[in-house]
């Protein structure tokens, strides 16, 4: 995978000096991922809303990727029923009403995809039997295509008769805040984890009664995604606006012998040195080249007697060097996993051998000194400081094992280094002569 130290790349279309010889001296750079990596971590909020009252039944936030941020959501049936429910006399206004709600089965019908004959909002999308896809009822409603399942949670037997702990004495056993004694658990199905959640999705819920009309309520489920990485401001490119010319070399003045002050002269107090100017782009780029020169001069001083060192003027401006390292394992996404990157890198621009994760194809196994398989479960592998994961889907500071296990993604641990090129003097002078002859 590695080429000779002084191999010539393709001709640069911007630099009139033609092809550049890639030097094996590289300088470490900061990293980040610009495109959307499937491993990128966001702040994801799921919200369950009672559409009859507009009240929020549940709002759960977590850090995760678009593939694994599907938590179980807990709320109460009374959050969907409200104090009074239709004209049936059912409701959760009183402890007795909340206790009575525990005795009913319920079934749920989707409003995001309504089969023929299932009705509309008034029927809770349950216009006929067979429209229900989940719920807690004796006939065990289910489906292979709906996005969620909704079941009753565990209700302690001593939790009754559903007293509100904020309005009764502390001696009432089983009292809960708000008198909530009808816990529900919402889980995402495999279809729900693959679905698009760009907008809210609606379901209808009905209590099953052996006689009379089954009362209806409706609820929605929405997902909000926030990028918690560093914000990139909209405005002038700071690199362009900071293109100051390189600083002039400081002239060294020879010290003069101290002279005694004239008689009667007031003592002089040294003034404060003027603040140093922030380095412009020219200084920063020259520092990169200077660092490359010092490294080359230390390792191959014969190459630095007369030479030209240049930064590559066209992309790719840097390459990845595969390394070995010890990553950290996290059950929840660390905050630094949300760092967004401004760079792109393909695995064809990675050299060396390092630590690989995932099912690496034979075409890229030459990059791997060690390959580790991921086990089942949802957790995150954070790259050690100064490194980043280079995957076939892009750069990312953390890996989601859920993404690795559900896709064909694979990654190698790398350090990112900008490219500095080496020219012999004869090559540079020859380019000048060709330019002058045109």
VEXVEX-368406 format. One line per 3 residues: number of its first residue (from 1); their letters; for each residue x, y, z of C-alpha. Coordinates in steps of 0.2 Angstrom, whole numbers, plus 5000, padded with zeros to 4 digits. Each point is the difference from the previous one (the first is absolute). Layout:
N
NUM	A	X/Y/Z; ...
***
This chain:
438
1	XXX	5000/5000/5000; 5015/5012/5003; 5008/5008/4986
4	XXX	5019/5005/4999; 5005/5015/5010; 5002/5012/4985
7	XXX	4987/4993/4988; 4992/5013/4988; 4981/5003/5001
10	XXX	4990/5006/4985; 5003/5018/4994; 4992/5013/5010
13	XXX	4988/5011/4989; 5002/5015/5011; 5018/5001/5004
16	XXX	5010/5005/4984; 5015/4991/5008; 4993/4983/4995
19	XXX	5000/4984/5009; 5005/4999/5018; 5011/4987/5008
22	XXX	4991/4994/5016; 5012/5000/5015; 4999/4987/5013
25	XXX	5001/5014/5013; 4982/5004/5007; 4994/5012/5012
28	XXX	4985/4996/5011; 4984/5010/4998; 4984/5002/5009
31	XXX	4985/4990/4993; 4981/5001/4999; 4986/4992/4987
34	XXX	4990/5011/4988; 4989/4988/4992; 4987/4990/5009
37	XXX	5008/4984/5007; 4988/4987/5006; 5010/5000/5017
40	XXX	4997/5018/5003; 4992/5003/5017; 4985/5012/5002
43	XXX	4989/5006/5014; 4984/4991/4996; 4984/5004/5009
46	XXX	4984/4989/4999; 4984/5008/5005; 4983/4991/5002
49	XXX	4985/5013/4999; 4982/4997/5005; 4991/5008/4984
52	XXX	4984/5002/5010; 5007/5012/5013; 5017/5005/4992
55	XXX	5009/4994/5016; 5017/4991/4999; 4999/4983/5007
58	XXX	5019/4996/4999; 5015/5010/4994; 5016/4989/5000
61	XXX	5017/5007/4994; 5016/4990/4997; 5016/5001/4990
64	XXX	5001/4987/4986; 5001/4997/4982; 4986/5000/4987
67	XXX	5001/4981/5001; 5000/4996/5019; 4991/5015/5008
70	XXX	4984/4990/5003; 4997/4999/5019; 4985/4992/5009
73	XXX	4988/5014/5004; 4990/5000/5017; 4984/5009/5003
76	XXX	4983/4997/5008; 4983/4995/4992; 4992/5015/5009
79	XXX	5012/5012/4990; 4990/4994/4985; 4983/4999/5007
82	XXX	4999/5017/5010; 4988/5004/5014; 4984/4996/4990
85	XXX	4999/4989/4985; 4985/5003/4988; 4983/4997/5007
88	XXX	5004/4983/5007; 5003/5006/5017; 5018/4993/5000
91	XXX	5014/5011/5004; 5015/5003/5012; 4994/5014/5010
94	XXX	4997/4990/5016; 5010/4986/5008; 4985/4989/4997
97	XXX	5000/5004/4981; 5019/4997/4999; 4997/4983/5009
100	XXX	4986/4995/4988; 5011/5004/4985; 5011/4986/5006
103	XXX	4986/4987/4996; 4998/5004/4982; 5010/4992/4985
106	XXX	5005/5012/4987; 5005/4999/4981; 5010/5012/4989
109	XXX	4998/5004/4981; 5012/5010/4989; 4995/5016/4993
112	XXX	5017/5003/4990; 4995/4985/4988; 4981/4997/5000
115	XXX	4994/4984/4992; 4983/5001/4990; 4985/5000/5011
118	XXX	5009/5005/5016; 4993/5017/5001; 5007/5017/5005
121	XXX	5004/5009/5016; 4982/4999/5006; 5001/4981/5001
124	XXX	5018/5000/5006; 5005/4992/4983; 4991/4984/5008
127	XXX	4985/5001/4989; 4999/4981/4999; 5008/4985/5008
130	XXX	5017/4995/4993; 5006/5018/4999; 5008/4999/5018
133	XXX	5019/4996/4999; 5004/5000/5019; 4993/5002/5017
136	XXX	4996/4991/5016; 4985/4989/4996; 4995/4982/5002
139	XXX	5001/4997/4981; 5018/5006/5000; 5000/5013/4986
142	XXX	5016/5001/4990; 5007/5003/4983; 5016/4997/4990
145	XXX	5001/5018/4992; 4995/5013/5013; 5013/5011/5008
148	XXX	4997/4998/5019; 4993/4988/5013; 4990/5007/5015
151	XXX	4997/4989/5015; 4996/5002/5018; 5015/5001/5012
154	XXX	5001/4992/5017; 4987/5006/5012; 5003/4995/5019
157	XXX	4985/4992/5008; 5002/5012/5015; 4999/5016/4988
160	XXX	4982/5004/5004; 4988/5007/4999; 5011/5011/4990
163	XXX	5001/5014/5012; 5010/5016/4996; 5014/5001/5012
166	XXX	5000/5019/4999; 4983/5002/5007; 4999/4985/5013
169	XXX	5009/4997/5016; 5016/4990/4999; 4993/4986/5009
172	XXX	4990/4994/4984; 5009/4985/4993; 5003/5000/4981
175	XXX	4996/5018/4997; 5009/5007/4986; 5004/5018/4993
178	XXX	4984/5004/4990; 4992/4984/5005; 5008/4992/4985
181	XXX	4996/4981/5001; 4998/4995/4982; 5018/4999/4993
184	XXX	5003/4997/4982; 5016/4995/4990; 5002/5006/4982
187	XXX	5014/4990/4991; 5006/5003/4982; 4998/4985/4988
190	XXX	5013/4995/4987; 4989/5009/4987; 5000/5016/5012
193	XXX	5019/5000/5001; 5001/5000/4981; 4986/5013/4997
196	XXX	5002/5018/4995; 4995/5011/5015; 5001/5017/4991
199	XXX	4982/5004/5006; 4988/4995/5014; 4991/4983/4999
202	XXX	4983/4998/5007; 4991/4985/5008; 4982/4998/5008
205	XXX	4997/4990/5016; 4984/4993/5006; 4995/4992/5016
208	XXX	4991/4983/4997; 4982/4999/5008; 4989/4985/4999
211	XXX	4985/5011/4997; 4998/5017/4993; 5012/5011/4990
214	XXX	5019/4998/5003; 5006/5018/5004; 5014/5007/4989
217	XXX	5015/5011/5003; 5015/5004/4988; 5018/5003/5003
220	XXX	5015/5005/4990; 5018/4995/5000; 5014/5012/4994
223	XXX	5018/5000/4999; 5011/5016/5002; 5018/4999/4995
226	XXX	5013/5013/5005; 5018/5000/4995; 5010/5003/5016
229	XXX	5017/5002/4991; 5009/5016/4999; 4990/5013/4989
232	XXX	5008/5005/4984; 4995/5019/4998; 4993/5006/4984
235	XXX	5011/5014/4993; 5017/5004/4993; 5013/4986/5000
238	XXX	5012/5005/5014; 5014/4992/4991; 4997/5012/4985
241	XXX	4998/5015/5011; 5015/4996/5011; 5012/4999/4985
244	XXX	5013/5012/5007; 5017/5000/4992; 5014/4990/5009
247	XXX	5008/5010/5014; 5016/5008/4996; 5016/4992/5009
250	XXX	5004/5009/5016; 5016/5010/4998; 5013/4996/5013
253	XXX	5008/5015/5007; 5017/4998/5009; 4999/5005/5018
256	XXX	5009/5016/5005; 5009/5002/5016; 4990/5008/5014
259	XXX	5003/5018/5003; 4996/5009/5016; 4985/5012/4999
262	XXX	5004/5019/4999; 5001/5009/5017; 4983/5005/5006
265	XXX	4991/4990/4987; 4984/4992/5006; 5000/4981/5001
268	XXX	4993/4991/4985; 4986/4987/5003; 5000/4986/4986
271	XXX	4984/5001/4990; 4989/4985/4997; 5004/4991/4984
274	XXX	4987/5002/4986; 4988/4985/4998; 5006/4988/4988
277	XXX	4990/4999/4984; 4989/4985/4996; 5009/4989/4987
280	XXX	4992/5001/4982; 4998/4986/4988; 5017/5003/4993
283	XXX	5008/4997/5017; 4990/4985/5003; 5004/4992/4984
286	XXX	5018/5004/5001; 5001/4992/5018; 4993/4984/4991
289	XXX	5014/5000/4988; 5013/5005/5013; 4995/4985/5010
292	XXX	5002/4989/4985; 5017/5007/4997; 5006/4997/5018
295	XXX	4994/4982/5000; 5008/4996/4983; 5016/5009/5005
298	XXX	5001/4989/5015; 4997/4984/4991; 5008/5003/4983
301	XXX	5011/5015/5001; 5007/4996/4983; 4983/5004/4992
304	XXX	5000/5018/5008; 5016/5007/4993; 4989/5008/4986
307	XXX	4982/4996/4998; 4982/5007/4999; 4986/4995/5012
310	XXX	4983/5004/4994; 4982/4997/5006; 4988/4991/4988
313	XXX	4989/5013/4991; 4986/4989/4995; 4990/4986/5010
316	XXX	5003/4988/5008; 5010/5012/5011; 5003/4986/5013
319	XXX	5000/4981/5002; 4997/4988/5014; 5013/4989/5008
322	XXX	4993/4984/5008; 5006/4998/5018; 4997/4988/5015
325	XXX	4991/5007/5015; 4989/4996/5015; 4982/5007/4997
328	XXX	4988/5003/5015; 4983/4990/5001; 4985/5010/5005
331	XXX	4982/4994/5003; 4993/5017/4996; 5008/5013/4987
334	XXX	5013/5011/5008; 4998/5019/4996; 5016/5000/4989
337	XXX	4992/4987/4988; 4989/5015/4993; 5015/5009/4993
340	XXX	4997/5004/4982; 5014/5000/4988; 5004/5012/4986
343	XXX	5011/4987/4990; 4997/4985/4989; 5011/4985/4998
346	XXX	4998/4984/4990; 5008/4983/5005; 5011/5001/4984
349	XXX	5009/5015/5008; 5005/4990/5016; 5017/4992/5001
352	XXX	5009/4989/5013; 4992/4987/5011; 4989/5002/5015
355	XXX	4985/4995/5010; 4985/4995/4990; 4982/4997/5006
358	XXX	4986/4992/4991; 4999/4988/4985; 5015/5006/4990
361	XXX	4999/4994/4982; 5016/4992/4992; 5003/5016/4990
364	XXX	5004/5010/5015; 5007/4986/5012; 5018/5007/4996
367	XXX	4996/5015/5011; 4997/4989/5015; 5013/4994/5013
370	XXX	4986/4995/5011; 4982/4997/4997; 4987/5000/5014
373	XXX	4982/4993/4998; 4986/5009/5009; 4988/4991/5012
376	XXX	4981/5001/5000; 4993/5015/5010; 5000/5019/4998
379	XXX	5015/5009/5005; 5013/5013/4994; 5019/4998/4996
382	XXX	5008/5017/5003; 5017/5003/4991; 5015/5005/5011
385	XXX	5006/5018/5000; 5008/5005/4984; 4992/4987/4990
388	XXX	4984/4997/4990; 4991/4985/4992; 5001/5000/4981
391	XXX	4985/4990/4994; 4994/4995/4983; 4986/5013/5004
394	XXX	5012/5014/5005; 5009/5007/5016; 4993/4999/5017
397	XXX	5006/5002/5018; 4989/4985/5006; 4993/4984/4994
400	XXX	4983/4994/5003; 5000/4981/5001; 4981/5000/4995
403	XXX	5006/5008/4983; 5014/4988/4998; 4989/4985/5004
406	XXX	4986/5005/4989; 5010/5006/4985; 5016/4995/4990
409	XXX	5009/5015/5007; 5018/4997/5006; 5013/5012/5007
412	XXX	5019/5002/5003; 5008/5011/5014; 5010/5014/4992
415	XXX	5009/5016/5003; 4998/5014/4988; 5015/5009/4993
418	XXX	5001/5014/4986; 5011/4997/4985; 5016/5009/4998
421	XXX	5010/4997/4984; 5018/4999/4996; 5009/5007/4984
424	XXX	5018/4999/4995; 5007/5017/4994; 5003/4993/4983
427	XXX	4981/4997/4998; 4995/5017/5006; 5012/5009/4989
430	XXX	4995/4990/4985; 4982/5005/5003; 5004/5018/5001
433	XXX	5010/4998/4983; 4985/4992/4992; 4988/5014/5006
436	XXX	5012/5014/4993; 5001/4991/4983; 4981/5000/4998
***
